Amino acid sequence: MSTTRDDALTPDAAASTASPVASPVASPQRRRWGVWLAFAAMGVLLALLAVGLTRDPRQLDSVLIGQPWPQRALPALEKPQYLMGPQQWTGKARVVNVWASWCTSCLQEHPELMKLSRQLEADGHLDQLIGLNYKDKPRDALGWLGRHGNPFLASMMDTDGRLGIDLGVYGAPETFVVDAQGIIRFKHVGVLTEKVIRHQILPLLEKGR
């Protein structure tokens, strides 16, 4: 009686049990192209970063210039039961200053805001200066105003920062001027100076009375 052996395989059977053929290795030319593409992408990213670092945030153009102030009413800091928003501002131009108790730069600009407040009050237009308390705790904000003085007619509470998102706020301080029709006419990023107030803000306020 004949027997079969496991090693007695036909050529076809042996071929079917062979290991899969490995995929060919990428050519040297293809590897060089991959390296050059990686360097090119890195160069583009570094160039964009360099441009961003050289731009002065005070000179950033706002896409909201010429656009209506967002229709979002917020509680007043001093009296949270009252809401404040653009519906209460129509008829007169307003300065809206973004500030917070945690903002060290806000303390730097505060004397200029106090000076502006006294000037507006003397002219009977203190209602043109509004605060936007940004990502702050009401207790901390009220304490800060109590220690340093309150230049604003009132301040809105943007506790969760949603209005700041609508306005493209980078941080505090920032300042907007809204005209009598509720249109944003000016934006300043950073600390206000006497020069900015005198030459850019006051003319807009006087025009919008």
C-alpha positions in Angstrom: 0.0 0.0 0.0 1.4 3.3 -1.0 1.8 6.2 1.5 1.9 9.9 1.1 4.4 12.2 2.6 3.8 15.8 3.7 7.0 16.9 2.0 6.0 15.4 -1.3 4.2 18.5 -2.6 3.6 19.3 -6.2 5.2 22.5 -7.5 1.8 24.2 -7.6 1.1 23.3 -4.0 4.5 24.5 -2.9 3.9 27.9 -4.6 0.6 28.3 -2.9 2.2 28.0 0.5 5.0 30.4 -0.1 5.1 33.7 1.9 3.7 36.8 0.2 6.1 38.9 -1.9 7.2 42.1 0.0 6.2 45.4 -1.5 9.0 47.1 -3.3 11.0 49.7 -1.3 10.5 53.4 -2.2 13.1 54.6 -4.7 15.8 57.0 -3.5 14.3 59.7 -5.8 10.9 59.4 -4.1 12.5 59.6 -0.7 14.3 62.8 -1.6 11.1 64.4 -2.8 9.4 63.6 0.5 12.3 65.3 2.4 12.1 68.4 0.3 8.3 68.7 0.7 8.7 68.4 4.5 11.3 71.2 4.5 9.1 73.3 2.3 6.1 72.9 4.6 8.2 73.8 7.6 9.5 76.9 5.8 6.0 78.1 5.1 5.0 77.7 8.7 8.0 79.5 10.0 7.4 82.4 7.6 3.8 82.8 8.7 4.9 82.7 12.4 7.5 85.4 11.7 4.9 87.7 10.0 2.6 87.2 13.0 5.3 88.1 15.5 6.2 91.3 13.7 2.6 92.7 13.5 1.7 95.2 16.2 -1.7 94.1 17.7 -2.6 97.8 18.1 -2.6 98.1 14.3 -4.8 95.0 13.6 -7.7 96.0 11.4 -11.1 94.9 12.8 -13.4 93.1 10.3 -16.3 94.6 12.4 -15.5 98.2 11.5 -18.6 99.5 9.7 -20.7 96.6 11.1 -23.5 96.8 13.7 -22.6 96.1 17.3 -23.8 92.6 18.1 -27.4 92.4 19.3 -26.6 90.8 22.6 -27.9 92.4 25.8 -25.9 91.7 29.0 -26.6 92.3 32.8 -25.2 95.5 34.2 -22.4 95.0 36.7 -23.8 97.4 39.3 -27.4 96.3 38.8 -27.6 92.8 37.3 -31.4 92.9 37.1 -31.0 95.5 34.2 -29.8 94.5 30.8 -27.6 96.7 28.6 -27.1 96.6 24.9 -27.1 98.5 21.6 -30.9 99.1 21.9 -30.1 101.4 24.9 -27.4 103.3 23.0 -29.0 104.5 19.8 -29.1 108.3 19.4 -25.5 109.0 20.7 -22.0 107.6 20.0 -20.5 105.5 22.8 -17.1 104.3 23.9 -17.1 100.7 25.0 -14.0 99.8 27.0 -13.2 96.1 27.6 -11.6 95.7 31.0 -11.2 93.2 33.9 -9.9 93.1 37.5 -7.3 90.5 36.5 -6.0 92.7 33.7 -2.7 94.5 34.7 -2.7 96.6 31.5 -6.2 97.9 32.4 -4.7 99.5 35.5 -2.1 101.2 33.3 -4.7 102.9 31.1 -7.1 103.6 34.0 -5.9 107.2 34.7 -6.7 108.1 31.1 -10.2 106.7 31.4 -10.8 108.6 34.6 -9.6 111.8 32.8 -11.9 111.1 29.9 -14.8 110.4 32.3 -14.3 113.7 34.1 -14.3 115.5 30.7 -17.4 113.8 29.5 -19.2 114.4 32.8 -18.3 118.1 32.7 -19.8 118.3 29.2 -22.9 116.4 30.3 -22.1 113.3 28.3 -20.9 110.8 30.8 -23.4 108.3 29.3 -21.0 108.0 26.3 -18.5 105.9 28.3 -19.5 102.3 28.8 -17.6 99.4 30.3 -17.5 95.8 29.2 -16.3 93.7 32.1 -14.7 90.7 30.4 -14.4 87.1 31.8 -14.4 88.4 35.4 -16.2 87.7 38.7 -18.7 90.4 39.6 -17.3 90.7 43.2 -13.8 91.1 41.9 -14.8 93.7 39.3 -16.8 95.8 41.8 -13.9 95.7 44.3 -11.5 96.8 41.6 -13.7 99.8 40.7 -14.1 100.6 44.4 -10.3 100.8 44.8 -9.3 102.6 41.6 -12.4 104.6 40.7 -15.3 104.0 38.3 -15.0 106.0 35.0 -18.0 104.3 33.4 -21.7 105.3 33.4 -22.2 101.5 33.8 -20.5 98.2 32.8 -21.9 95.2 31.1 -20.9 91.7 32.4 -19.5 89.4 29.7 -18.8 86.7 32.2 -18.5 83.8 29.8 -16.8 85.9 27.1 -19.4 85.2 24.4 -19.8 88.8 23.4 -16.0 89.1 23.3 -16.0 86.3 20.7 -18.6 88.1 18.6 -16.4 91.2 18.7 -13.1 89.4 18.0 -11.7 90.4 21.3 -8.1 89.3 21.8 -8.0 90.2 25.5 -8.3 93.2 27.8 -8.0 96.1 27.4 -9.6 96.8 24.1 -11.7 99.8 23.2 -14.5 100.4 20.6 -16.4 103.4 19.5 -20.0 102.8 18.3 -21.8 105.6 16.5 -25.3 106.9 17.1 -26.8 104.3 14.8 -25.0 101.4 16.6 -22.3 100.9 14.0 -18.7 100.2 15.1 -16.5 103.0 13.8 -13.2 102.4 15.7 -11.3 99.7 17.5 -8.1 100.0 19.6 -6.3 96.9 20.9 -4.2 97.5 24.0 -3.7 100.4 26.5 -5.4 103.7 25.7 -3.2 106.7 25.6 -4.0 110.4 25.9 -3.0 110.8 22.2 -5.4 108.1 21.0 -8.3 109.5 23.1 -7.7 113.1 21.9 -7.1 112.4 18.2 -9.2 109.3 17.5 -11.9 108.8 20.2 -13.1 112.3 21.2 -13.7 113.5 17.6 -16.0 110.5 17.0 -17.8 111.1 20.3 -18.4 114.8 19.5 -19.6 114.0 16.0 -22.1 111.4 17.3 -23.9 113.7 19.8 
